[in-house]
Amino acid sequence: MRSTVVHDHFQPDKCGVFTVLRLIFCKLFMITHLLRLLSLAYPLILTACTVGPDYRRPTVITTTHFKELKGWKQAQPLDHAIPEKWWQVFKDPYLDKLEEQVTISNQSIAQAEAQYRNSQSLVQAAIAAYFPTANGTATANRFRAATGQSVAVSGIRNLFAAGLSATWEPDIWGSVRRQVEASEAGAQASAATLQALRLSTQSTLAQDYFQLRALDAQVKLLNGTVETYEKTLKITQNRYAVGVAAKSDVVQAEVQLESARVQAINIGVQRSQFEHAIAVLMGKTPAEISILPAPLSLQPPPIPVSIPSQLLERRPDVATAERQVAAANAQIGVAKAAYFPTLSLSASKGTQSSSLSSLLATGARYWALGPAALAIPLFDGGTRGAEMQQAIDTFDASVAAYRQAVLVSFQDVEDNLAALRILEQELEIQNKVIDAAQKAVLLTTNQYKAGTVSYLNVMIAQASALSNENTAVNLQGQRLVACVLLIKALGGGWDVSYLPNQDEAGGKVKWSQFLPIPVN
C-alpha cells in the first residue's frame, strides 16, 4: 500500500499562513464602516446633473397609404393581425413542422442569442460603475534597513498588515447614467436584431420550401408530358408501320420524348439543393433531412396590411436602427461628461504590526479617509474634442441609417404588394393560354392522324402547351414566395412591445456575480 504523508506546511499550527487568513476574515466586518463613510457622499448624486442631449426619436418621411394597395384583397376582418407563427396562415402541416425546428436548432439564431446575452452583460457592467469598489489586502514584509540610516530598531524587521479599502467615483455629470442608457439601448437593438434574424431565417425556409414544391409540380407536369409523348410516339410508330408516316416522324417523336425525360431528371439537381438548404436552416446536416415530393396545391392566403405608420412599430430591423440611434445619442453625453472634473473618494481601514500575535491589538489599528481627489481636465491634445465630434458624427450616421431603414421597409411592402397583384393577373391570363394551347394540341393531333398536317405541327403544339403549363407552375410558386416576402416586409407577427424594457435589458443578475471568485 502507498502511505499517505501529510506535509507539515499543510498544518495550520506549524505555519502562520492560516493565521493570516483567519485574521483577514475577522477583519471583514470593517467593510461596513468603509461603506458608511462613503455613503456620506451620496447626496452628491442627488444634486448631480446629466450632461448631453436627452433622446428624441428622429422624424422620418412617411405616407398615409401604400400606393400598391389599390385592388388588394385585404384579409377579413381588416383588423386581424398576422400571428406570431405567421407560417401557419398557409395551412401546410409539413411547413409548420419544418419551421418549428428553425428557432430550436438554427446555429445563426443561436449565435445571435449569445450576442444578445452578451449585450445584457454589458448593461450589467455599466450599472456596476454606480457602486464603489472594495479590496481586501494582506501583506507580509521582512526587511533590513540600509546601513547608515537612523532607525528606531536596527537589524532585520518584520511587518505584517491586513486591511480593507474602498474607492468610489460619484457620477456627478451623468457619464455613468448615459453609458447605462447606451448599453440598454444597445441591448434592445440586439434583441431586435435577433428577431430580425429569426424572421429572415423563417422566411428563407418558407421560400425554399415553396420553390421545392414548385419543382415537384414541374416534375409531375413533365412526368405527365412523358406519358403523353409516349402515346404520341406509339401513334407515330403505328403510322410508320403502315407506311403513312415517314421515319423522320418517328425519330422526332423519340427525341421529344427523351428530352422531356431529361428535363424531369435535371430538376432533381435544384430540388436537392433546396432540400439541403432547408436542412441547414434547421440546424441539421443534409443527410438528416429527406422531403418527399408533394403537389403544389396551396393558394396565397389574404394578408392583413396595416397603415404605413404602424409598419415602423412592426419591423424588427427598423427597431434595431432606432435603438442604435438612442445608443449613439447617449454616447454624446458620455463624451461631453469627459470635459468636466471628476471626483474620486476613498477610505481604508486595517491593522499593521511587526508580529502576527499583535496584529489584532487595538494599537495596531489604523484608518484613513481619502485621498479625495478632484481631477480637472486641462489639456489632452484634442482627444476629448475628437471623441465628442466622433460621437456626434456617429449619431448623425445612425439617424441616416434609421431613416433609410424606414424607406426600405416601405419599398419592401410596395414591391411585394405589386408582385402579388401583378402575378395574380398574369396567372389568370396564363390559365387561358393553357386552355388554348391544350385545344391546339388536340386539334393538331387529330389533323396529324387524318394526314392533313405533318408531325412538326404536333411537336410545336405540344412544346407550346408544355412551356405554358410550366410557366403557370412557376407563377404559382412565385406568388407563394411573394406572399412570404410580404409577411416578412410587414414584420411577421412581431411589434416593438416585444422589446425588453429598461429593467429587462440588463437580464437576470445572479448573486454569484458579486462573489470575489468565479462561480458558475
SESE-899315 format. One line per field, with one value per residue (C-alpha): x, y, z; residue number from 1; residue in three letters. Coordinates in Angstrom, 3 decimals, always signed. Layout:
BEGIN
c1: (X/...)
c2: (Y/...)
c3: (Z/...)
seq: (NUM/...)
type: (ALA/...)
This chain:
BEGIN
c1: (+0.000/+1.009/+1.489/-0.239/+2.077/+0.677/+3.265/+3.931/+3.145/-0.468/-0.852/-2.108/-0.392/+3.038/+2.806/+1.329/-0.402/-3.705/-3.373/-3.136/-6.172/-8.109/-7.192/-8.339/-11.736/-12.010/-11.498/-14.202/-16.642/-14.720/-16.216/-19.462/-17.627/-15.986/-19.261/-20.828/-18.141/-18.618/-22.378/-21.874/-21.049/-24.309/-26.046/-23.721/-25.661/-28.954/-27.736/-25.827/-26.819/-26.743/-24.977/-25.673/-28.907/-31.983/-33.137/-35.957/-36.855/-35.775/-38.502/-38.889/-40.601/-43.807/-47.002/-50.694/-51.194/-49.402/-49.580/-49.795/-52.622/-55.206/-57.141/-55.528/-57.737/-57.494/-57.825/-61.142/-61.694/-59.484/-58.046/-56.897/-53.189/-50.540/-49.979/-46.636/-46.270/-47.090/-46.322/-49.459/-51.579/-50.552/-52.163/-49.398/-48.667/-45.335/-44.173/-45.277/-43.111/-40.050/-40.489/-40.730/-37.195/-35.648/-35.800/-34.658/-31.672/-30.547/-26.948/-27.114/-30.001/-28.051/-25.168/-27.494/-28.989/-25.483/-24.775/-27.965/-26.916/-23.554/-25.293/-27.189/-23.861/-22.654/-25.666/-24.801/-21.188/-22.322/-24.616/-21.769/-19.985/-22.568/-21.139/-17.862/-15.183/-13.692/-10.500/-9.011/-5.246/-2.854/+0.886/+3.962/+7.386/+10.767/+13.468/+16.587/+17.235/+20.144/+23.452/+23.885/+20.179/+18.886/+16.077/+14.337/+15.000/+18.038/+18.627/+16.152/+12.486/+9.074/+5.967/+2.509/-0.626/-4.281/-6.761/-9.762/-10.029/-12.864/-12.959/-15.899/-16.273/-19.659/-21.480/-21.781/-22.140/-24.139/-21.410/-22.340/-26.042/-25.516/-23.387/-26.143/-28.637/-26.380/-25.927/-29.657/-30.448/-27.728/-29.289/-32.698/-31.124/-29.539/-32.935/-34.483/-31.581/-32.213/-35.867/-34.951/-32.659/-35.398/-37.858/-35.327/-34.408/-38.031/-38.969/-35.964/-37.025/-40.590/-39.312/-37.066/-39.944/-42.373/-39.753/-39.090/-42.820/-42.921/-40.184/-42.242/-45.128/-42.834/-41.675/-45.296/-46.063/-43.101/-43.976/-47.484/-45.989/-43.746/-46.810/-48.465/-45.332/-45.146/-48.687/-47.817/-44.706/-46.789/-49.230/-46.328/-44.720/-48.038/-48.437/-44.875/-45.549/-48.408/-46.424/-48.437/-45.715/-42.067/-39.174/-38.225/-41.544/-40.648/-37.199/-38.620/-41.155/-38.376/-36.235/-39.174/-39.908/-36.349/-35.940/-38.901/-37.384/-34.061/-35.822/-37.577/-34.275/-32.435/-34.913/-33.564/-30.397/-32.267/-34.602/-31.702/-30.115/-33.311/-33.654/-30.072/-30.600/-33.694/-31.706/-29.006/-31.629/-32.989/-29.521/-29.131/-26.879/-28.387/-28.178/-30.688/-33.479/-35.441/-38.541/-40.859/-42.450/-45.890/-48.243/-48.308/-51.928/-51.596/-53.032/-51.644/-53.748/-55.081/-52.574/-53.708/-51.744/-51.552/-51.169/-47.596/-47.170/-47.794/-45.108/-42.458/-43.635/-43.598/-40.341/-37.528/-34.832/-36.375/-36.493/-32.815/-31.893/-33.970/-32.418/-28.966/-29.835/-30.770/-27.464/-25.493/-27.356/-26.372/-22.737/-22.736/-23.464/-20.632/-18.217/-19.445/-19.020/-15.304/-14.926/-15.958/-13.964/-14.084/-14.209/-12.763/-13.388/-11.542/-11.295/-9.268/-9.095/-6.854/-4.152/-0.366/+2.131/+5.635/+4.344/+1.352/+0.439/-0.274/-1.928/-5.382/-4.304/-6.026/-2.825/-2.216/-5.376/-5.455/-7.978/-7.891/-10.407/-9.022/-7.418/-10.379/-9.118/-10.615/-9.232/-9.767/-9.019/-6.843/-5.085/-5.123/-4.028/-7.604/-8.613/-11.866/-12.819/-12.189/-14.185/-17.039/-17.120/-16.888/-19.949/-21.892/-20.914/-21.861/-25.260/-25.793/-24.860/-27.241/-30.086/-29.471/-29.366/-32.674/-34.380/-33.003/-34.327/-37.775/-37.675/-36.521/-39.350/-41.896/-40.224/-40.354/-44.094/-44.820/-42.656/-44.444/-47.914/-47.234/-45.744/-48.770/-51.258/-49.442/-48.656/-52.321/-53.360/-50.659/-51.728/-55.354/-54.300/-51.792/-54.539/-56.476/-53.371/-53.024/-56.613/-56.000/-52.688/-54.298/-57.037/-54.366/-52.623/-55.854/-56.754/-53.241/-53.031/-56.340/-55.199/-51.968/-53.919/-56.013/-52.827/-53.566/-50.538/-47.013/-45.667/-43.715/-47.018/-47.790/-44.363/-44.774/-48.223/-47.087/-43.946/-46.066/-48.509/-45.675/-43.997/-47.208/-48.106/-44.584/-44.937/-48.155/-46.429/-43.614/-46.137/-47.882/-44.579/-43.641/-46.940/-46.336/-42.783/-44.056/-46.643/-43.857/-41.835/-44.845/-45.285/-41.582/-41.846/-44.705/-42.572/-44.246/-46.203/-43.772/-44.028/-41.958/-43.886/-41.754/-38.589/-37.156/-37.802/-35.062/-35.364/-35.271/-32.434/-29.880/-31.065/-31.220/-28.474/-27.096/-25.923/-22.732/-21.661/-20.905/-18.550/-14.769/-14.277/-15.854/-18.820/-20.997)
c2: (+0.000/+3.577/+5.527/+8.879/+11.623/+14.830/+17.515/+19.998/+23.037/+21.903/+22.024/+25.377/+25.056/+24.887/+27.979/+31.486/+31.339/+30.142/+32.545/+35.432/+34.178/+33.903/+37.444/+38.658/+37.076/+38.530/+41.986/+41.708/+43.475/+46.675/+46.915/+48.149/+51.069/+51.942/+51.897/+54.009/+56.613/+56.608/+56.885/+60.366/+61.416/+60.043/+63.455/+64.432/+62.012/+63.658/+67.058/+65.739/+66.600/+64.628/+66.335/+65.629/+65.717/+63.787/+61.319/+62.081/+59.738/+61.275/+62.340/+60.204/+60.550/+58.517/+58.294/+57.822/+54.775/+52.222/+53.012/+49.367/+48.550/+49.576/+46.500/+44.413/+41.725/+42.642/+39.950/+39.771/+41.119/+44.109/+44.340/+40.725/+40.669/+38.371/+35.635/+35.192/+31.847/+33.512/+30.487/+28.802/+31.048/+28.784/+25.782/+23.377/+20.937/+19.898/+23.514/+24.024/+21.086/+22.451/+25.989/+24.815/+23.418/+26.702/+28.560/+25.473/+24.341/+27.074/+27.973/+31.550/+32.192/+30.543/+32.911/+35.930/+34.763/+34.593/+38.097/+39.336/+37.812/+39.494/+42.859/+42.224/+41.632/+44.988/+46.630/+44.971/+46.106/+49.681/+49.654/+48.352/+51.696/+53.309/+51.483/+51.716/+49.075/+47.418/+45.408/+43.373/+43.168/+41.107/+41.775/+40.329/+42.002/+41.007/+43.571/+45.241/+48.975/+50.286/+50.812/+54.367/+55.137/+56.332/+53.965/+53.199/+49.483/+48.252/+44.892/+42.631/+43.509/+42.003/+43.939/+42.382/+44.186/+43.439/+45.962/+46.911/+49.807/+51.243/+53.746/+55.499/+57.988/+59.772/+60.126/+63.901/+64.717/+61.664/+59.891/+56.533/+57.209/+57.972/+54.841/+52.786/+54.379/+53.499/+49.916/+49.428/+50.781/+48.520/+45.501/+46.420/+46.784/+43.360/+41.885/+43.413/+42.115/+38.637/+38.863/+40.177/+37.170/+34.796/+36.338/+36.268/+32.634/+31.544/+33.356/+31.912/+28.395/+29.072/+30.438/+27.404/+25.095/+26.642/+26.677/+23.000/+22.276/+24.205/+21.909/+18.923/+20.317/+20.705/+17.108/+15.967/+18.026/+16.568/+13.028/+13.564/+15.025/+11.967/+9.742/+11.876/+11.805/+8.034/+7.726/+10.102/+8.042/+4.881/+6.510/+7.657/+4.197/+2.617/+5.119/+4.408/+0.662/+1.007/+3.419/+6.520/+8.384/+8.892/+7.504/+11.103/+11.468/+8.513/+9.928/+13.363/+11.782/+9.818/+12.977/+14.870/+12.054/+11.698/+15.474/+15.593/+12.788/+14.661/+17.823/+15.870/+14.369/+17.693/+19.271/+16.872/+18.992/+22.133/+20.174/+18.582/+21.985/+23.404/+20.322/+20.718/+24.436/+23.658/+21.125/+23.695/+26.277/+23.700/+23.201/+19.718/+18.057/+17.425/+13.696/+14.043/+15.604/+13.997/+15.774/+13.559/+15.009/+16.539/+18.501/+22.297/+22.821/+25.913/+29.315/+32.576/+33.485/+37.049/+39.091/+41.981/+45.089/+47.804/+51.532/+52.720/+54.432/+51.131/+49.491/+51.381/+49.561/+46.116/+45.817/+44.446/+45.868/+49.349/+48.884/+47.913/+51.069/+53.263/+51.765/+52.291/+55.978/+56.068/+54.426/+56.882/+59.802/+58.612/+58.316/+62.081/+62.605/+60.265/+62.211/+65.565/+64.466/+63.987/+67.802/+68.143/+67.462/+64.037/+63.405/+60.246/+59.319/+56.610/+55.212/+52.486/+50.707/+47.961/+46.829/+46.826/+45.182/+43.786/+40.461/+38.287/+37.901/+41.614/+42.182/+42.356/+44.590/+47.939/+49.865/+48.215/+49.570/+52.440/+54.161/+56.826/+58.929/+59.919/+60.869/+62.760/+63.633/+66.207/+65.868/+68.824/+68.159/+70.913/+69.679/+66.361/+67.282/+67.461/+63.929/+64.942/+67.210/+64.444/+61.935/+64.435/+65.024/+61.283/+60.712/+63.422/+62.026/+58.510/+59.827/+61.572/+58.370/+56.289/+58.751/+58.444/+54.641/+54.683/+56.847/+54.641/+51.527/+53.148/+53.917/+50.392/+48.950/+50.918/+49.747/+46.094/+46.274/+48.106/+45.668/+42.585/+44.099/+44.864/+41.411/+39.621/+41.764/+41.507/+37.791/+37.081/+38.923/+37.153/+33.733/+34.358/+35.114/+32.256/+29.768/+30.973/+30.472/+26.910/+26.103/+27.398/+25.512/+22.219/+22.695/+23.367/+20.104/+18.162/+19.699/+19.304/+15.694/+14.878/+16.618/+14.605/+11.382/+12.432/+13.142/+16.831/+18.211/+16.993/+15.752/+19.005/+20.792/+18.326/+18.901/+22.662/+22.483/+20.078/+22.124/+25.269/+23.547/+22.238/+25.639/+27.419/+24.868/+25.140/+28.939/+28.596/+26.377/+28.940/+31.728/+29.792/+29.279/+32.945/+34.051/+31.960/+33.305/+36.877/+36.207/+35.097/+38.183/+40.429/+38.902/+39.444/+43.048/+43.605/+42.323/+38.949/+38.732/+40.969/+44.510/+46.770/+45.676/+42.519/+44.558/+44.251/+47.286/+49.004/+46.534/+43.536/+44.872/+44.013/+40.442/+38.486/+39.377/+36.333/+36.563/+34.752/+37.796/+39.651/+37.000/+37.633/+34.266/+32.965/+30.681/+29.162)
c3: (+0.000/-0.651/+2.543/+2.914/+4.045/+5.490/+4.870/+7.631/+5.538/+5.306/+9.091/+10.370/+13.748/+12.099/+9.881/+10.070/+6.667/+8.042/+10.929/+8.452/+6.553/+9.789/+10.655/+7.254/+7.654/+11.128/+9.666/+7.021/+9.328/+8.649/+5.164/+6.702/+8.276/+4.949/+3.093/+5.821/+5.316/+1.559/+1.931/+3.315/-0.245/-1.662/-1.505/-4.350/-6.551/-5.668/-6.804/-9.837/-13.379/-16.613/-19.470/-23.105/-25.139/-23.999/-26.629/-29.022/-31.842/-35.171/-37.566/-40.684/-44.027/-44.070/-46.066/-45.346/-47.582/-49.717/-53.390/-54.484/-52.044/-54.627/-55.668/-52.909/-51.432/-47.755/-45.102/-43.259/-40.720/-41.516/-38.024/-37.988/-37.179/-38.581/-35.954/-34.222/-36.013/-39.308/-41.497/-40.174/-42.433/-45.333/-43.590/-44.583/-41.708/-43.195/-43.416/-39.789/-38.746/-40.543/-39.202/-35.601/-35.870/-37.004/-33.697/-31.813/-33.856/-36.273/-35.455/-36.738/-34.360/-31.534/-32.285/-32.220/-28.917/-27.408/-28.729/-27.083/-23.753/-24.217/-24.652/-21.405/-19.645/-20.970/-19.303/-16.007/-16.332/-16.995/-13.935/-11.772/-12.261/-9.961/-6.946/-5.042/-5.326/-2.256/-1.883/+0.935/+1.353/+3.430/+3.341/+4.987/+4.716/+6.109/+5.509/+6.821/+6.824/+4.779/+6.608/+7.907/+8.329/+11.672/+12.600/+15.836/+15.549/+13.730/+12.148/+10.397/+10.899/+10.087/+9.117/+8.819/+7.696/+6.873/+5.665/+3.588/+1.176/-0.878/-3.709/-5.275/-8.092/-7.876/-11.182/-10.834/-14.534/-15.567/-17.518/-15.992/-16.493/-20.153/-20.549/-18.943/-21.367/-24.288/-23.073/-22.518/-25.986/-27.382/-25.669/-27.105/-30.552/-30.122/-29.183/-32.309/-34.406/-33.016/-34.020/-37.473/-37.949/-36.790/-39.242/-42.074/-41.396/-41.135/-44.342/-46.173/-45.194/-46.372/-49.683/-50.198/-49.295/-51.781/-54.528/-53.801/-54.084/-57.372/-58.656/-57.521/-59.567/-62.586/-62.250/-62.068/-65.161/-67.060/-65.999/-67.356/-70.534/-70.899/-70.774/-73.462/-75.616/-75.256/-76.631/-79.471/-80.261/-80.345/-82.788/-84.982/-84.961/-85.980/-88.801/-89.931/-89.843/-92.314/-94.487/-93.680/-91.708/-92.500/-90.453/-89.562/-87.718/-85.515/-84.781/-83.917/-81.559/-79.843/-79.433/-77.969/-75.512/-74.266/-73.954/-71.592/-69.528/-69.311/-68.122/-65.353/-64.207/-64.350/-61.934/-59.326/-59.053/-57.983/-55.747/-53.895/-53.345/-51.842/-49.640/-48.406/-47.738/-45.655/-43.616/-42.793/-41.822/-39.392/-37.904/-39.349/-41.890/-45.341/-44.676/-41.815/-43.894/-46.693/-48.022/-50.038/-53.205/-52.807/-55.082/-55.025/-54.086/-51.867/-52.688/-51.248/-48.201/-47.742/-45.699/-43.457/-44.418/-41.765/-42.439/-43.142/-39.756/-37.965/-40.071/-38.081/-34.939/-36.518/-38.412/-36.195/-38.489/-38.154/-34.374/-34.425/-36.321/-33.979/-30.835/-32.309/-32.665/-28.970/-28.037/-30.183/-28.582/-25.104/-26.163/-26.873/-23.175/-22.223/-24.437/-23.094/-19.464/-20.128/-20.214/-16.566/-13.375/-11.765/-8.030/-6.508/-2.870/-0.975/+2.516/+4.188/+7.497/+8.777/+11.150/+10.945/+13.270/+13.378/+14.703/+13.898/+17.560/+17.947/+14.566/+16.196/+19.054/+19.445/+18.979/+15.605/+14.044/+11.613/+9.358/+6.699/+4.827/+1.487/-0.581/-2.040/-5.497/-7.848/-11.359/-13.677/-17.371/-18.827/-21.942/-23.771/-27.262/-28.569/-27.598/-25.892/-28.775/-31.288/-29.232/-28.894/-32.643/-33.258/-31.033/-32.889/-36.290/-35.180/-34.089/-37.442/-39.275/-37.152/-37.825/-41.575/-41.254/-39.354/-41.977/-44.738/-42.951/-42.859/-46.585/-47.398/-45.292/-47.341/-50.539/-49.436/-48.786/-52.050/-54.047/-52.782/-52.944/-56.595/-57.177/-55.732/-57.633/-60.970/-60.629/-59.916/-63.076/-65.059/-63.792/-64.771/-68.343/-68.337/-67.446/-70.501/-72.629/-71.299/-72.245/-75.755/-76.046/-74.970/-77.548/-80.174/-79.271/-79.575/-82.938/-84.370/-83.227/-84.908/-88.087/-87.981/-87.611/-90.611/-92.575/-93.195/-91.272/-90.616/-87.308/-86.927/-86.270/-83.489/-81.897/-81.982/-80.393/-77.668/-76.886/-76.605/-74.256/-72.050/-71.917/-70.946/-68.274/-66.871/-66.784/-64.801/-62.237/-61.888/-61.417/-58.687/-56.876/-57.325/-55.809/-52.697/-52.391/-52.812/-50.105/-47.735/-48.596/-47.935/-44.472/-43.834/-45.084/-42.624/-39.743/-39.324/-36.091/-34.174/-32.834/-30.577/-27.475/-27.596/-26.997/-23.484/-21.287/-19.294/-16.415/-18.743/-20.930/-18.241/-17.960/-14.731/-12.260/-10.458/-6.860/-7.844/-9.872/-6.624/-5.291/-5.420/-7.167/-10.401/-9.740/-12.464)
seq: (1/2/3/4/5/6/7/8/9/10/11/12/13/14/15/16/17/18/19/20/21/22/23/24/25/26/27/28/29/30/31/32/33/34/35/36/37/38/39/40/41/42/43/44/45/46/47/48/49/50/51/52/53/54/55/56/57/58/59/60/61/62/63/64/65/66/67/68/69/70/71/72/73/74/75/76/77/78/79/80/81/82/83/84/85/86/87/88/89/90/91/92/93/94/95/96/97/98/99/100/101/102/103/104/105/106/107/108/109/110/111/112/113/114/115/116/117/118/119/120/121/122/123/124/125/126/127/128/129/130/131/132/133/134/135/136/137/138/139/140/141/142/143/144/145/146/147/148/149/150/151/152/153/154/155/156/157/158/159/160/161/162/163/164/165/166/167/168/169/170/171/172/173/174/175/176/177/178/179/180/181/182/183/184/185/186/187/188/189/190/191/192/193/194/195/196/197/198/199/200/201/202/203/204/205/206/207/208/209/210/211/212/213/214/215/216/217/218/219/220/221/222/223/224/225/226/227/228/229/230/231/232/233/234/235/236/237/238/239/240/241/242/243/244/245/246/247/248/249/250/251/252/253/254/255/256/257/258/259/260/261/262/263/264/265/266/267/268/269/270/271/272/273/274/275/276/277/278/279/280/281/282/283/284/285/286/287/288/289/290/291/292/293/294/295/296/297/298/299/300/301/302/303/304/305/306/307/308/309/310/311/312/313/314/315/316/317/318/319/320/321/322/323/324/325/326/327/328/329/330/331/332/333/334/335/336/337/338/339/340/341/342/343/344/345/346/347/348/349/350/351/352/353/354/355/356/357/358/359/360/361/362/363/364/365/366/367/368/369/370/371/372/373/374/375/376/377/378/379/380/381/382/383/384/385/386/387/388/389/390/391/392/393/394/395/396/397/398/399/400/401/402/403/404/405/406/407/408/409/410/411/412/413/414/415/416/417/418/419/420/421/422/423/424/425/426/427/428/429/430/431/432/433/434/435/436/437/438/439/440/441/442/443/444/445/446/447/448/449/450/451/452/453/454/455/456/457/458/459/460/461/462/463/464/465/466/467/468/469/470/471/472/473/474/475/476/477/478/479/480/481/482/483/484/485/486/487/488/489/490/491/492/493/494/495/496/497/498/499/500/501/502/503/504/505/506/507/508/509/510/511/512/513/514/515/516/517/518/519/520)
type: (MET/ARG/SER/THR/VAL/VAL/HIS/ASP/HIS/PHE/GLN/PRO/ASP/LYS/CYS/GLY/VAL/PHE/THR/VAL/LEU/ARG/LEU/ILE/PHE/CYS/LYS/LEU/PHE/MET/ILE/THR/HIS/LEU/LEU/ARG/LEU/LEU/SER/LEU/ALA/TYR/PRO/LEU/ILE/LEU/THR/ALA/CYS/THR/VAL/GLY/PRO/ASP/TYR/ARG/ARG/PRO/THR/VAL/ILE/THR/THR/THR/HIS/PHE/LYS/GLU/LEU/LYS/GLY/TRP/LYS/GLN/ALA/GLN/PRO/LEU/ASP/HIS/ALA/ILE/PRO/GLU/LYS/TRP/TRP/GLN/VAL/PHE/LYS/ASP/PRO/TYR/LEU/ASP/LYS/LEU/GLU/GLU/GLN/VAL/THR/ILE/SER/ASN/GLN/SER/ILE/ALA/GLN/ALA/GLU/ALA/GLN/TYR/ARG/ASN/SER/GLN/SER/LEU/VAL/GLN/ALA/ALA/ILE/ALA/ALA/TYR/PHE/PRO/THR/ALA/ASN/GLY/THR/ALA/THR/ALA/ASN/ARG/PHE/ARG/ALA/ALA/THR/GLY/GLN/SER/VAL/ALA/VAL/SER/GLY/ILE/ARG/ASN/LEU/PHE/ALA/ALA/GLY/LEU/SER/ALA/THR/TRP/GLU/PRO/ASP/ILE/TRP/GLY/SER/VAL/ARG/ARG/GLN/VAL/GLU/ALA/SER/GLU/ALA/GLY/ALA/GLN/ALA/SER/ALA/ALA/THR/LEU/GLN/ALA/LEU/ARG/LEU/SER/THR/GLN/SER/THR/LEU/ALA/GLN/ASP/TYR/PHE/GLN/LEU/ARG/ALA/LEU/ASP/ALA/GLN/VAL/LYS/LEU/LEU/ASN/GLY/THR/VAL/GLU/THR/TYR/GLU/LYS/THR/LEU/LYS/ILE/THR/GLN/ASN/ARG/TYR/ALA/VAL/GLY/VAL/ALA/ALA/LYS/SER/ASP/VAL/VAL/GLN/ALA/GLU/VAL/GLN/LEU/GLU/SER/ALA/ARG/VAL/GLN/ALA/ILE/ASN/ILE/GLY/VAL/GLN/ARG/SER/GLN/PHE/GLU/HIS/ALA/ILE/ALA/VAL/LEU/MET/GLY/LYS/THR/PRO/ALA/GLU/ILE/SER/ILE/LEU/PRO/ALA/PRO/LEU/SER/LEU/GLN/PRO/PRO/PRO/ILE/PRO/VAL/SER/ILE/PRO/SER/GLN/LEU/LEU/GLU/ARG/ARG/PRO/ASP/VAL/ALA/THR/ALA/GLU/ARG/GLN/VAL/ALA/ALA/ALA/ASN/ALA/GLN/ILE/GLY/VAL/ALA/LYS/ALA/ALA/TYR/PHE/PRO/THR/LEU/SER/LEU/SER/ALA/SER/LYS/GLY/THR/GLN/SER/SER/SER/LEU/SER/SER/LEU/LEU/ALA/THR/GLY/ALA/ARG/TYR/TRP/ALA/LEU/GLY/PRO/ALA/ALA/LEU/ALA/ILE/PRO/LEU/PHE/ASP/GLY/GLY/THR/ARG/GLY/ALA/GLU/MET/GLN/GLN/ALA/ILE/ASP/THR/PHE/ASP/ALA/SER/VAL/ALA/ALA/TYR/ARG/GLN/ALA/VAL/LEU/VAL/SER/PHE/GLN/ASP/VAL/GLU/ASP/ASN/LEU/ALA/ALA/LEU/ARG/ILE/LEU/GLU/GLN/GLU/LEU/GLU/ILE/GLN/ASN/LYS/VAL/ILE/ASP/ALA/ALA/GLN/LYS/ALA/VAL/LEU/LEU/THR/THR/ASN/GLN/TYR/LYS/ALA/GLY/THR/VAL/SER/TYR/LEU/ASN/VAL/MET/ILE/ALA/GLN/ALA/SER/ALA/LEU/SER/ASN/GLU/ASN/THR/ALA/VAL/ASN/LEU/GLN/GLY/GLN/ARG/LEU/VAL/ALA/CYS/VAL/LEU/LEU/ILE/LYS/ALA/LEU/GLY/GLY/GLY/TRP/ASP/VAL/SER/TYR/LEU/PRO/ASN/GLN/ASP/GLU/ALA/GLY/GLY/LYS/VAL/LYS/TRP/SER/GLN/PHE/LEU/PRO/ILE/PRO/VAL/ASN)
